[in-house]
Amino acid sequence: MSDIFSNQQNRIHKALLTVFLVFVIIFLGYHLSTYLHKPYETETVATTTFVDEIVLDGFFVRDEQVVSDNKDGIMKCNYEDGQRVREGSDLLSIYGSQQDQINLQLVESYTREYEQLKTLSGEGAVKGSRIDIIVKQIEQLQLEYVEQLESGNFVKAIEIKESLTYQLNKLQLCKGEVSDYNDAMKQLQDKIATLSTQTSVIGNIDSPANGYFSGKTDGFETALSLKQARKLSVADAQQILASPSRTAAGIGKVVTSNDWYYCAIAETSDLTRGLHVGQKVQVKFGSLSPQTYTVTLVRTEENQNGNTLLIFKSSIMNKNFINARFEKASITINAYEGIGISKAAIRFKDKQKGVYIVRGNNLLFRKVDPIYEDEDIIISAFSTDTEYVSLYDKVVVGGELISGGS
């Protein structure tokens, strides 16, 4: 009897165990299949920036006056490119011989050395100076000096040599090897006086106008002006771009205005992207500088072939723009920043464009506020309104539950 009862209990236990195992298998299978098989695909949206720009080939126009070279002799520029000059100022000095020019260079070198020694002779000039720091500066300058010589940059090498001489003289004072440089300064003054009497300036070339000096010309100075640019046609600009080389004349020029134009040819369709007269845009010029400049579109002219002449204006004048002529420009028409959303995520609810986002086990509809749109993405404006999509939302981009735009 007990054996029968025991057998019945075993069968009951086995049956219960079987039921339990089947339940566990079904439970795990369901959750595993749910985990592995998601009914929809999602993407997390983030900040996206799109810059709408066009790249153009163009040329600069300035008001310029050529400095003529109708005098004989050895010439030396008294101004660097980009320096302001006044009408009548001595742009160039003319010397009778090569020796005169050499003497002048020596006078300038001795004068700079004299000024260095004068600075070191001032009261407290080396007070508080540390010898170990001066030695390190000397070692660094020696390395730089050799590097410049090896690279053939002799002008820079001369500048470094003068700095090196200054530090060596300073070191001597700090170590007490010399008490002052009065004798050396007297010798330099004598050399300067002697060479000055042996150097003769036989003439000067004066600036023809107020403005900015440049020692370079390209032949376009007399062919282009701001007034002429205001009358340019598309064909005129195309002809200039097709012939970027001319015979340079003169020994320099004076740019007489801060204003300049940048003239370029674009496709007329580019105007539909937001460009209009009076608009300020950001531009980078090819090889001039990595810097971005603000220019204003002041004139457009179209032709029947789908081309448009664009003329931009600026009053920024510096060394970069003194000599610039033919340059490639990257012009930013618009820049958009917002929440980037794949076009695959866009759905409509009651004719309202938006997306579905995942919150827990729920799908919620959120509106979008497009500020930019193309074939692949929409950029939606940032919004604090909870009815609109937010940064880092998980948006549904596809799946079984979302299809056919619903």
ZAGUTOR-758140 format. One line per 5 residues: number of its first residue (from 1); for each residue x, y, z of N, C-alpha, C. Coordinates in steps of 0.001 Angstrom, whole numbers, m for minus. Example, Ala and Ser with C-alpha at 12.3 -4.5 7.8 and 13.67 -1.06 7.14 Angstrom:
1 = 13190:m5690:7800:12300:m4500:7800:13200:m3300:7800  12850:m2250:7080:13670:m1060:7140:12900:30:7870
END
This chain:
1 = 826:m1214:0:0:0:0:849:1248:0  1858:1246:852:2773:2397:942:3525:2591:m368  3833:1482:m1051:4545:1594:m2332:3666:2268:m3380  2377:1920:m3339:1443:2530:m4302:1351:4034:m4056  1249:4401:m2757:1146:5822:m2385:2391:6581:m2785
6 = 3531:5934:m2564:4813:6570:m2920:4918:6776:m4421  4493:5822:m5208:4548:5943:m6663:3655:7084:m7167  2456:7189:m6524:1547:8276:m6913:2166:9644:m6634  2863:9754:m5472:3522:11031:m5132:4620:11368:m6142  5361:10364:m6529:6439:10601:m7508:5874:11080:m8845
11 = 4750:10464:m9223:4159:10880:m10504:3649:12318:m10431  3077:12638:m9260:2589:14026:m9081:3750:15008:m9133  4839:14671:m8433:6023:15556:m8427:6573:15740:m9837  6650:14656:m10573:7178:14738:m11942:6275:15594:m12819  4958:15438:m12613:4016:16225:m13412:4137:17699:m13103
16 = 4239:18004:m11789:4385:19407:m11386:5703:19991:m11918  6768:19173:m11834:8066:19630:m12324:8015:19888:m13830  7335:19001:m14539:7217:19174:m15993:6469:20458:m16323  5349:20669:m15596:4562:21897:m15819:5405:23127:m15530  6174:23068:m14440:7013:24212:m14055:8071:24497:m15123
21 = 8703:23414:m15603:9745:23591:m16624:9160:24150:m17916  7986:23665:m18286:7336:24193:m19490:7033:25673:m19318  6563:26050:m18134:6257:27454:m17854:7524:28311:m17954  8642:27810:m17356:9909:28560:m17404:10383:28725:m18834  10291:27643:m19612:10736:27704:m21013:9906:28712:m21790
26 = 8574:28667:m21574:7700:29621:m22278:8021:31049:m21855  8198:31264:m20547:8491:32603:m20011:9797:33142:m20580  10871:32326:m20498:12172:32764:m21008:12136:32953:m22512  11450:32042:m23200:11374:32149:m24657:10688:33425:m25090  9620:33767:m24368:8882:34995:m24712:9753:36224:m24547
31 = 10400:36309:m23367:11209:37499:m23104:12452:37542:m23978  13030:36378:m24270:14205:36353:m25143:13823:36784:m26553  12693:36301:m27031:12257:36683:m28379:11901:38163:m28429  11346:38672:m27322:11015:40100:m27269:12284:40937:m27284  13302:40438:m26555:14580:41166:m26501:15290:41149:m27848
36 = 15300:39969:m28470:16040:39826:m29724:15274:40416:m30903  13973:40400:m30832:13174:40885:m31950:12421:42132:m31513  12952:43308:m31854:12268:44552:m31536:11346:44898:m32702  10159:45328:m32424:9201:45622:m33491:9540:46893:m34261  10500:47686:m33765:10853:48915:m34479:12310:49252:m34209
41 = 12875:50081:m35115:14261:50533:m34993:14276:51990:m34544  15260:52320:m33727:15321:53695:m33206:16709:54295:m33432  16746:55612:m33414:17995:56381:m33439:17898:57485:m32405  19024:57763:m31763:19066:58864:m30792:19460:60146:m31517  18623:61165:m31401:18886:62419:m32124:19837:63299:m31311
46 = 20658:64066:m32020:21662:64912:m31381:21791:66222:m32151  22616:67114:m31623:22845:68410:m32274:23527:68212:m33622  23021:68872:m34636:23570:68785:m35988:23733:70199:m36548  24847:70412:m37242:25088:71702:m37890:25288:71483:m39378  24633:72292:m40165:24812:72239:m41617:25174:73631:m42112
51 = 26274:73719:m42870:26717:74991:m43436:26471:74958:m44934  25648:75876:m45389:25346:75983:m46813:26313:76995:m47420  27243:76529:m48246:28245:77428:m48806:28458:77154:m50293  28978:78157:m50965:29356:78020:m52363:30830:78398:m52491  31534:77743:m53395:32949:78020:m53645:33057:78687:m55012
56 = 33680:79860:m55028:33740:80661:m56245:35175:81029:m56590  35413:81241:m57879:36660:81839:m58347:36390:83307:m58633  37257:84179:m58110:37016:85598:m58302:38293:86409:m58223  38131:87722:m58221:39287:88614:m58188:38967:89852:m57353  40028:90447:m56812:39904:91644:m55983:40076:92898:m56832
61 = 39340:93918:m56445:39464:95232:m57092:39685:96274:m55998  40698:97108:m56197:41016:98197:m55272:41291:99467:m56065  41250:100610:m55395:41754:101843:m55990:43246:101907:m55706  44062:101882:m56775:45516:101796:m56628:46206:102788:m57559  47312:103327:m57098:48140:104179:m57938:49542:103577:m58023
66 = 50033:103418:m59240:51352:102826:m59458:52438:103846:m59140  53509:103372:m58500:54688:104202:m58232:55665:103961:m59375  55951:104994:m60138:56793:104841:m61328:58263:104712:m60952  59027:104111:m61866:60461:103899:m61638:61271:104626:m62710  60995:105914:m62874:61641:106685:m63950:62919:107380:m63501
71 = 63507:106897:m62420:64761:107476:m61937:65834:106394:m61887  67076:106781:m62184:68194:105841:m62167:68836:105807:m60789  69446:104675:m60476:70164:104541:m59213:69747:103285:m58469  70377:103082:m57327:70065:101938:m56460:68954:102356:m55509  67834:101626:m55540:66658:102022:m54763:66479:101160:m53524
76 = 66011:101816:m52481:65720:101109:m51226:64364:101576:m50717  63476:100588:m50470:62150:100915:m49943:62259:101352:m48493  61558:102393:m48151:61541:102879:m46771:60314:102413:m46003  59423:101675:m46668:58194:101195:m46041:58004:99712:m46356  57359:99016:m45442:57021:97621:m45666:55632:97524:m46284
81 = 55344:96381:m46911:54021:96171:m47486:52947:96305:m46408  51938:97087:m46716:50832:97254:m45783:50954:98464:m44888  52109:99129:m44878:52287:100314:m44040:51546:101501:m44637  50982:102323:m43749:50313:103542:m44205:51357:104576:m44608  51067:105312:m45670:51953:106371:m46142:51124:107618:m46407
86 = 51792:108753:m46369:51134:110017:m46685:51610:110514:m48043  50780:111247:m48707:51164:111807:m49993:52421:112663:m49830  53408:112413:m50670:54649:113172:m50633:55733:112566:m49759  55398:111540:m48975:56421:110911:m48125:57402:110128:m48989  58635:109969:m48515:59689:109287:m49275:59461:107776:m49244
91 = 58881:107247:m50305:58654:105805:m50368:59961:105059:m50564  60794:105597:m51454:62066:104946:m51769:63173:105987:m51802  64337:105559:m51338:65536:106393:m51435:66407:105845:m52555  67048:106769:m53299:67872:106369:m54442:69332:106701:m54133  70190:105699:m54285:71618:105853:m54000:72414:105756:m55295
96 = 73563:106418:m55271:74372:106489:m56479:75088:105210:m56831  75371:104362:m55843:76130:103143:m56110:75705:102033:m55164  76163:100829:m55484:75890:99680:m54628:76552:99852:m53274  77743:100500:m53267:78457:100726:m52014:77658:101632:m51082  76955:102610:m51669:76110:103482:m50850:75041:102674:m50128
101 = 74476:101716:m50834:73433:100883:m50221:74012:99996:m49124  75222:99467:m49365:75886:98649:m48340:76168:99495:m47103  76673:100724:m47342:76958:101624:m46215:75693:101892:m45406  74584:102094:m46109:73322:102363:m45424:72903:101176:m44553  73053:99966:m45095:72694:98776:m44326:73557:98645:m43069
106 = 74856:98993:m43212:75751:98955:m42053:75335:99990:m41018  74978:101188:m41490:74523:102238:m40571:73298:101773:m39793  72358:101145:m40488:71146:100653:m39819:71483:99566:m38806  72411:98666:m39159:72809:97594:m38249:73506:98148:m37013  74449:99089:m37227:75174:99693:m36096:74227:100483:m35201
111 = 73232:101112:m35825:72271:101886:m35032:71453:100977:m34126  71017:99828:m34647:70261:98886:m33816:71121:98337:m32685  72392:98051:m32976:73304:97550:m31941:73530:98613:m30874  73665:99869:m31315:73855:100975:m30364:72641:101081:m29426  71444:100960:m29985:70229:101071:m29170:70131:99922:m28172
116 = 70593:98735:m28562:70606:97606:m27622:71517:97887:m26437  72732:98363:m26721:73699:98656:m25651:73193:99796:m24769  72527:100742:m25390:71962:101858:m24618:70904:101346:m23641  70101:100374:m24098:69087:99780:m23225:69734:99048:m22053  70795:98283:m22343:71493:97539:m21280:72217:98464:m20319
121 = 72560:99662:m20762:73291:100604:m19913:72366:101385:m18997  71059:101225:m19197:70114:101939:m18351:70136:101424:m16920  69755:102277:m16000:69780:101925:m14579:68811:100772:m14302  69328:99726:m13668:68502:98570:m13315:68140:97684:m14489  68864:97818:m15617:68516:97047:m16825:68668:95549:m16615
126 = 69631:95125:m15805:69855:93688:m15601:69541:93268:m14167  68981:94184:m13400:68662:93869:m12017:67608:92766:m11951  67876:91735:m11173:66937:90626:m11027:67039:89579:m12123  67936:89789:m13083:68090:88802:m14160:68813:87564:m13648  68344:86385:m14065:68965:85133:m13649:69859:84611:m14762
131 = 71111:84303:m14360:72097:83855:m15340:71663:82559:m16008  71072:81618:m15252:70687:80331:m15840:69616:80500:m16921  68714:81452:m16700:67669:81696:m17700:68262:82335:m18946  69188:83273:m18759:69836:83919:m19900:70602:82890:m20724  71290:81965:m20051:72052:80922:m20751:71114:80046:m21592
136 = 69968:79688:m21035:69007:78882:m21789:68494:79634:m23017  68263:80946:m22853:67808:81748:m23988:68872:81805:m25076  70139:81908:m24649:71241:81943:m25621:71323:80628:m26388  71206:79520:m25672:71260:78204:m26327:70125:78041:m27331  68924:78487:m26961:67779:78385:m27860:67968:79254:m29099
141 = 68471:80472:m28907:68701:81379:m30037:69783:80842:m30973  70785:80192:m30410:71837:79601:m31250:71257:78523:m32165  70381:77697:m31613:69744:76652:m32417:68875:77255:m33526  68095:78273:m33161:67223:78917:m34141:68038:79595:m35238  69161:80175:m34854:70022:80871:m35817:70545:79885:m36868
146 = 71020:78731:m36396:71543:77706:m37309:70428:77184:m38215  69232:76968:m37660:68104:76465:m38441:67744:77427:m39575  67724:78718:m39270:67370:79707:m40288:68438:79790:m41376  69697:79667:m40989:70774:79680:m41979:70660:78471:m42907  70393:77303:m42318:70292:76082:m43121:69092:76111:m44066
151 = 68026:76795:m43651:66829:76873:m44500:66914:78016:m45509  67981:78811:m45435:68159:79901:m46387:67379:81158:m46057  66813:81226:m44856:66055:82413:m44442:67011:83390:m43756  67769:84101:m44559:68846:84933:m44024:68326:86186:m43317  67185:86710:m43760:66622:87891:m43101:66247:87550:m41657
156 = 65583:86412:m41481:65222:85979:m40131:66461:85650:m39315  67490:85087:m39971:68733:84747:m39278:69395:86003:m38715  69345:87095:m39478:69941:88356:m39002:69199:88857:m37764  67864:88766:m37776:67073:89198:m36620:67437:88383:m35379  67577:87062:m35558:67916:86191:m34425:69328:86493:m33931
161 = 70229:86774:m34859:71610:87083:m34474:71659:88326:m33602  70859:89329:m33926:70821:90546:m33116:70282:90260:m31717  69260:89404:m31628:68741:89012:m30304:69784:88226:m29529  70532:87392:m30233:71590:86598:m29602:72690:87507:m29059  73069:88498:m29850:74102:89447:m29402:73649:90196:m28153
166 = 72379:90577:m28132:71837:91279:m26969:71935:90414:m25712  71566:89134:m25805:71611:88245:m24645:73052:87978:m24198  73977:87871:m25153:75396:87670:m24795:75939:88881:m24054  75600:90080:m24523:76040:91305:m23833:75421:91398:m22439  74158:90983:m22339:73476:90996:m21048:74135:90021:m20080
171 = 74551:88857:m20593:75209:87851:m19759:76536:88381:m19212  77292:89098:m20050:78561:89664:m19594:78353:90644:m18439  77298:91467:m18531:77002:92405:m17451:76620:91670:m16165  75797:90638:m16315:75344:89890:m15138:76502:89171:m14443  77464:88679:m15225:78614:87984:m14654:79685:88944:m14134
176 = 79542:90222:m14435:80531:91207:m14008:81770:91228:m14886  81688:90616:m16072:82838:90601:m16977:83086:91978:m17578  82015:92789:m17664:82146:94197:m18064:81297:95020:m17106  81701:96267:m16914:80938:97136:m16018:79950:98002:m16796  80293:98341:m18050:79389:99113:m18903:79838:98951:m20360
181 = 79074:99562:m21245:79386:99472:m22675:79620:100863:m23282  80104:101763:m22469:80314:103135:m22937:81305:103197:m24096  82423:102459:m23985:83431:102482:m25052:82874:101896:m26345  82158:100785:m26205:81580:100146:m27388:80561:101066:m28057  79781:101779:m27255:78781:102692:m27804:79457:103850:m28525
186 = 80594:104335:m27976:81336:105436:m28616:81901:104973:m29969  82400:103746:m30030:82940:103217:m31284:81830:103101:m32345  80658:102659:m31923:79540:102531:m32862:79113:103902:m33385  79092:104890:m32510:78724:106237:m32945:79710:106766:m33987  80985:106475:m33788:82004:106922:m34741:81813:106240:m36093
191 = 81529:104930:m36066:81315:104199:m37319:80094:104742:m38067  79035:105013:m37326:77809:105530:m37943:78075:106884:m38595  78820:107735:m37886:79113:109071:m38419:79972:108983:m39673  80982:108105:m39650:81887:107976:m40801:81154:107454:m42027  80373:106388:m41834:79650:105801:m42963:78583:106752:m43508
196 = 77984:107531:m42621:76950:108467:m43066:77525:109526:m43989  78749:109975:m43700:79386:110985:m44566:79808:110388:m45904  79979:109044:m45943:80408:108379:m47176:79228:107891:m48022  78019:108081:m47502:76828:107595:m48197:76034:108769:m48737  75737:108730:m50012:75017:109848:m50627:73692:109374:m51201
201 = 72647:110079:m50804:71322:109852:m51365:71148:110845:m52504  70944:110332:m53735:70871:111226:m54889:69428:111565:m55265  68477:110954:m54558:67087:111276:m54862:66113:110428:m54086  64842:110753:m54212:63770:110015:m53546:62598:109849:m54502  61808:108837:m54245:60538:108679:m54953:59430:108858:m53930
206 = 58573:109832:m54186:57544:110198:m53216:56257:109427:m53449  55472:109334:m52399:54171:108678:m52509:53222:109571:m53301  52505:109015:m54279:51583:109826:m55072:50276:110145:m54355  50020:109461:m53225:48739:109669:m52528:48821:109114:m51121  47822:109435:m50312:47677:108796:m49007:47176:107371:m49215
211 = 47633:106467:m48375:47133:105096:m48494:48060:104078:m47892  48076:102881:m48502:48881:101761:m48027:49880:101387:m49114  51139:101270:m48711:52189:100981:m49690:52356:99482:m49903  52717:99143:m51147:53133:97779:m51480:54230:97850:m52515  55229:97001:m52354:56328:96953:m53310:56066:96001:m54461
216 = 54807:95533:m54607:54467:94566:m55662:53393:95140:m56579  53512:94825:m57860:52475:95182:m58829:52187:93972:m59714  51005:93963:m60342:50648:92822:m61199:50069:93234:m62548  50012:94540:m62825:49516:95001:m64113:48042:95326:m64147  47304:94965:m63088:45866:95249:m63055:45546:96570:m62346
221 = 46566:97246:m61821:46334:98462:m61035:45580:99522:m61828  45950:99709:m63090:45297:100733:m63911:44103:100191:m64682  43962:98874:m64723:42867:98261:m65486:41592:98127:m64670  41715:98105:m63339:40561:97906:m62469:40511:98987:m61394  39325:99442:m61106:39110:100393:m60015:37737:100129:m59421
226 = 37474:100706:m58274:36171:100504:m57647:35052:101045:m58538  35279:102187:m59175:34268:102771:m60052:34006:101865:m61254  35072:101326:m61836:34905:100436:m62985:34193:99145:m62596  34492:98644:m61382:33871:97397:m60931:32360:97536:m60808  31900:98741:m60491:30460:98955:m60342:29732:98900:m61692
231 = 30493:98884:m62784:29903:98815:m64126:30229:97505:m64844  30939:96597:m64168:31329:95337:m64796:30109:94523:m65220  30232:93856:m66368:29214:92904:m66799:29716:91495:m66527  28839:90513:m66697:29247:89119:m66534:30365:88792:m67513  30215:89254:m68758:31229:88980:m69779:32564:89617:m69432
236 = 32535:90846:m68896:33777:91518:m68491:34505:90695:m67428  33762:90258:m66407:34364:89489:m65312:34904:88156:m65814  34164:87515:m66724:34628:86236:m67273:35920:86414:m68063  36034:87520:m68772:37250:87797:m69546:38444:88019:m68629  38239:88724:m67530:39320:88965:m66568:39767:87646:m65938
241 = 38803:86804:m65554:39136:85519:m64935:39860:84598:m65912  39567:84766:m67210:40197:83913:m68210:41618:84358:m68540  41989:85594:m68155:43339:86118:m68440:43928:86737:m67182  44329:85883:m66231:44783:86388:m64928:46214:86916:m64901  46875:86962:m66042:48279:87379:m66056:48450:88620:m66923
246 = 49150:89626:m66373:49463:90843:m67115:50887:91273:m66789  51433:92148:m67615:52787:92646:m67394:52770:93701:m66290  53546:93462:m65259:53595:94400:m64136:54358:95654:m64539  53941:96774:m63991:54601:98050:m64266:54887:98756:m62954  55950:99607:m62974:56286:100356:m61778:57062:99541:m60762
251 = 57428:100201:m59688:58209:99547:m58627:57406:99391:m57350  56126:99664:m57428:55271:99546:m56268:53955:100237:m56528  53148:100312:m55493:51842:100956:m55637:51388:101473:m54287  50401:102352:m54340:49748:102842:m53125:48263:102561:m53270  47722:101788:m52339:46283:101512:m52306:45630:102672:m51572
256 = 44754:103389:m52262:44288:104685:m51755:42980:104627:m50977  42424:103437:m50796:41165:103323:m50056:41151:102043:m49247  40453:102086:m48128:40258:100861:m47336:39290:99896:m48015  38440:100429:m48858:37407:99603:m49499:38005:98726:m50592  37451:97535:m50739:37782:96674:m51861:36562:95846:m52236
261 = 36570:95392:m53492:35514:94515:m53998:36103:93143:m54297  35272:92135:m54098:35606:90792:m54568:34542:90425:m55582  34957:90212:m56839:34028:89942:m57938:34140:88477:m58353  33006:87811:m58466:33019:86385:m58809:31798:86037:m59649  31924:84950:m60400:30819:84454:m61213:30215:83224:m60537
266 = 28894:83246:m60380:28192:82113:m59783:27060:81699:m60715  26518:80513:m60485:25323:80102:m61209:24129:80865:m60653  23258:81291:m61544:22103:82092:m61122:21269:81350:m60085  21241:80031:m60160:20449:79237:m59207:20927:79414:m57780  22196:79819:m57603:22707:80023:m56245:21960:81145:m55531
271 = 21409:82093:m56301:20700:83210:m55692:19430:82746:m54995  18878:81624:m55431:17659:81118:m54811:17936:80480:m53458  19198:80329:m53111:19559:79700:m51833:19661:80727:m50712  19287:81962:m50999:19243:82945:m49919:20118:84151:m50117  20904:84218:m51191:21754:85381:m51420:20935:86544:m51961
276 = 21143:87733:m51397:20462:88918:m51905:21318:90145:m51620  21144:91169:m52409:21916:92412:m52258:21676:92997:m50872  22761:93397:m50234:22684:93933:m48873:22973:92902:m47797  23016:91637:m48193:23245:90561:m47224:24713:90491:m46822  24970:90316:m45545:26330:90096:m45033:26567:88594:m44939
281 = 27703:88144:m45464:28022:86719:m45449:29436:86523:m44935  29712:85315:m44492:31049:84951:m44027:31827:84322:m45183  33098:84687:m45306:33888:84197:m46427:35311:83885:m45988  35862:82835:m46595:37284:82500:m46441:37917:82548:m47818  39108:83158:m47892:39799:83297:m49165:40976:82341:m49224
286 = 40852:81346:m50100:41876:80358:m50411:43179:80438:m49660  44183:81008:m50294:45537:80984:m49747:45854:82181:m48869  44914:83111:m48713:45225:84334:m47961:45401:84079:m46474  44385:83463:m45883:44378:83304:m44429:43277:82326:m44051  43467:81565:m42959:42393:80685:m42493:41263:81459:m41826
291 = 41463:82745:m41635:40483:83574:m40946:39222:83754:m41789  38087:83891:m41101:36816:84166:m41764:36531:85662:m41706  36122:86227:m42842:35842:87657:m42918:34369:87872:m43254  33837:89018:m42814:32471:89390:m43138:32477:90368:m44304  31743:90031:m45354:31634:90902:m46519:30150:91113:m46828
296 = 29869:92155:m47608:28489:92482:m47953:28286:92363:m49458  27233:91667:m49865:26900:91575:m51284:26276:92901:m51711  26961:93641:m52609:26496:94981:m52973:25921:95053:m54385  26182:94030:m55212:25671:94099:m56585:25590:92711:m57191  24545:92485:m57992:24429:91256:m58788:24002:91637:m60202
301 = 24450:90856:m61158:24010:91053:m62543:23971:89699:m63228  22820:89384:m63821:22629:88097:m64473:22772:88228:m65993  23124:87106:m66607:23065:87057:m68074:22104:85955:m68494  21958:85753:m69793:20975:84793:m70296:21480:83353:m70254  22727:83162:m69865:23309:81814:m69851:23282:81168:m68472
306 = 22546:81772:m67559:22447:81193:m66214:23605:81539:m65305  24374:82589:m65645:25484:83042:m64808:25165:84390:m64171  25684:84593:m62990:25453:85847:m62276:26764:86388:m61734  26987:87673:m61943:28143:88351:m61359:27769:88784:m59949  28575:88371:m58986:28389:88761:m57586:29535:89681:m57187
311 = 29221:90819:m56608:30259:91738:m56134:30063:91950:m54634  31083:91557:m53884:31076:91704:m52433:32004:92851:m52037  31662:93523:m50963:32450:94674:m50525:32890:94509:m49076  34087:95032:m48785:34590:95076:m47416:35500:96289:m47272  35681:96720:m46029:36593:97836:m45735:37735:97376:m44843
316 = 37953:96064:m44791:39070:95522:m44011:40322:95578:m44864  41288:96379:m44452:42527:96493:m45215:43694:96087:m44332  44428:95081:m44758:45639:94657:m44062:46608:94088:m45088  47698:93544:m44617:48735:93055:m45518:48215:91960:m46444  47249:91160:m45974:46703:90086:m46806:45995:90624:m48039
321 = 45288:91750:m47888:44460:92258:m48973:45164:93291:m49841  46356:93726:m49453:47082:94722:m50244:47424:94179:m51632  47878:92935:m51684:48367:92362:m52938:47480:91265:m53504  46423:90878:m52775:45558:89793:m53259:44882:90190:m54569  44826:89277:m55502:44144:89568:m56770:43197:88417:m57131
326 = 43730:87306:m57601:42869:86182:m57979:42864:85154:m56851  41691:84934:m56274:41581:84020:m55140:40290:83220:m55215  40349:82012:m54705:39148:81179:m54546:38510:81539:m53208  37183:81629:m53175:36478:82019:m51957:35416:80992:m51597  35327:80678:m50311:34251:79831:m49788:33287:80750:m49048
331 = 32089:80897:m49581:31131:81859:m49043:29995:81108:m48358  29798:81410:m47096:28733:80788:m46321:27441:81561:m46528  26460:80897:m47137:25168:81543:m47361:24320:81486:m46097  24249:80316:m45495:23496:80137:m44253:24145:79033:m43432  23959:79090:m42140:24417:78028:m41241:23239:77655:m40338
336 = 22965:76364:m40253:21829:75893:m39475:22329:74972:m38357  21813:75185:m37154:22139:74294:m36035:20855:73945:m35307  20662:72678:m35084:19465:72217:m34398:19555:70733:m34136  18407:70079:m34082:18344:68640:m33812:18261:67908:m35145  19274:67106:m35433:19308:66371:m36688:18475:65105:m36624
341 = 17551:64972:m37575:16633:63832:m37581:16649:63188:m38961  16819:61886:m38998:16779:61165:m40270:15398:61297:m40900  15374:61438:m42234:14085:61527:m42926:13251:60269:m42708  13931:59143:m42431:13205:57892:m42210:12342:57944:m40952  12596:58899:m40071:11849:58993:m38815:10588:59838:m38939
346 = 10445:60568:m40027:9341:61526:m40143:8008:60802:m40362  7026:61156:m39549:5670:60627:m39640:4674:61787:m39568  3428:61510:m39859:2398:62535:m39787:1268:62060:m38881  798:62960:m38058:m342:62674:m37196:m1282:63868:m37279  m2479:63623:m37787:m3442:64712:m38014:m2813:65815:m38860
351 = m2104:65405:m39919:m1440:66310:m40866:m282:67095:m40246  77:66789:m39025:1200:67455:m38360:2467:66622:m38553  3520:67249:m39081:4776:66543:m39277:5475:66356:m37930  6014:65149:m37716:6691:64888:m36456:7377:63539:m36460  7661:63016:m35272:8317:61728:m35108:7675:61000:m33932
356 = 7877:59692:m33917:7497:58911:m32748:8756:58637:m31937  8662:58862:m30637:9796:58594:m29759:9423:57488:m28779  10465:56818:m28270:10254:55709:m27338:10446:56211:m25915  9431:56026:m25088:9513:56321:m23660:9025:55097:m22902  10000:54347:m22352:9639:53097:m21699:9080:52128:m22717
361 = 7839:51659:m22480:7179:50758:m23424:6191:51497:m24310  6251:52847:m24293:5273:53646:m25027:5911:54345:m26221  5093:54548:m27242:5473:55379:m28375:4692:56679:m28284  5423:57804:m28286:4793:59116:m28164:5099:59957:m29387  4118:60691:m29879:4318:61555:m31048:4861:62908:m30604
366 = 5896:63378:m31319:6473:64687:m31035:6578:65471:m32342  6189:66745:m32313:6262:67602:m33486:7717:67964:m33804  7972:68380:m35044:9274:68918:m35433:9071:70315:m35991  10097:71154:m35874:10075:72529:m36390:11250:72680:m37351  11064:72275:m38621:12192:72233:m39560:12765:73623:m39862
371 = 14101:73744:m39747:14787:74960:m40188:15680:74666:m41384  15926:73369:m41640:16667:72946:m42823:16215:71532:m43167  16172:71259:m44483:15714:69934:m44908:16349:69589:m46248  16820:68361:m46388:17275:67860:m47679:16756:66439:m47860  17350:65684:m48764:16842:64351:m49060:17058:63370:m47910
376 = 18025:63657:m47052:18398:62678:m46020:17976:63064:m44610  18048:64362:m44287:17797:64766:m42898:16903:65991:m42822  16369:66170:m41646:15685:67413:m41266:16402:67938:m40026  16654:69228:m40000:17176:69850:m38780:16025:70616:m38152  15658:70196:m36946:14547:70816:m36231:15092:71817:m35220
381 = 14428:72949:m35088:14876:73979:m34147:14795:73461:m32713  15735:73908:m31882:15679:73578:m30460:14403:74179:m29863  13754:73437:m28977:12528:73926:m28353:12404:73387:m26930  11872:74229:m26060:11601:73787:m24684:10169:73280:m24541  9395:73410:m25618:8021:72926:m25621:8034:71406:m25641
386 = 7353:70789:m24686:7362:69326:m24572:6616:68640:m25716  5891:69406:m26527:5201:68806:m27666:6161:68557:m28827  7388:69123:m28715:8358:69003:m29801:9483:68047:m29423  10131:67508:m30438:11239:66583:m30227:12363:67296:m29474  13062:66547:m28613:14140:67111:m27797:15445:66371:m28080
391 = 16540:67005:m27681:17842:66353:m27812:17845:65001:m27103  18482:64038:m27747:18712:62706:m27204:17436:61851:m27093  16339:62314:m27699:15167:61439:m27806:15505:60261:m28707  14914:59099:m28404:15035:57936:m29283:13870:57966:m30238  14150:58255:m31503:13071:58360:m32489:13000:57074:m33296
396 = 11810:56705:m33663:11582:55486:m34436:11842:55773:m35905  12729:54989:m36507:13072:55182:m37916:12533:54067:m38808  11967:53030:m38207:11411:51937:m39019:10992:50791:m38148  10355:49799:m38774:9941:48619:m38029:8540:48191:m38409  8099:47147:m37785:6824:46542:m38156:5624:47395:m37740
401 = 5770:48099:m36601:4636:48855:m36089:4513:50229:m36742  5608:50661:m37409:5566:51982:m38048:5841:51767:m39523  4847:51970:m40340:5041:51800:m41770:4005:52645:m42494  4313:52922:m43755:3361:53663:m44569:3099:55058:m44072  4050:55636:m43302:3878:57015:m42837:2912:57160:m41693
406 = 2566:56061:m41006:1622:56164:m39893:2232:55553:m38644
END
